[in-house]
Amino acid sequence: MLDNCLNVIVKKKFQDNNLENKKSSSDIYSGEDKIKTTNVNILLNRVRLNEKKTLKNRIIFFIALSTLISLLAVYFVI
C-alpha cells in the first residue's frame, strides 16, 4: 500500500511539472500571435504635416524665383 501511495505522489508531481512546462511554453508563443496595429489618426496627421511642409517649400521657392526674375528685369531695364 505504501508503494502504491508513493507512486501516486510521484505521478502527480510529474504531471504538475509537465503542466507548468506547457504553460511557460504557451506563454512564449502567445506573444508572437499578437498583431501589431497602427493608429490611423497618427498616419493621417503625418500626411497632413508633409503636405503643409511641401506647400511651404513651394511658396518659398516661388517667391525666391519671382524676386530673382524681378531683380534681373530691373537690372536690364536700367
Secondary structure as UniProt FT lines:
FT   HELIX           2..30
FT   TURN            31..33
FT   HELIX           40..77
//
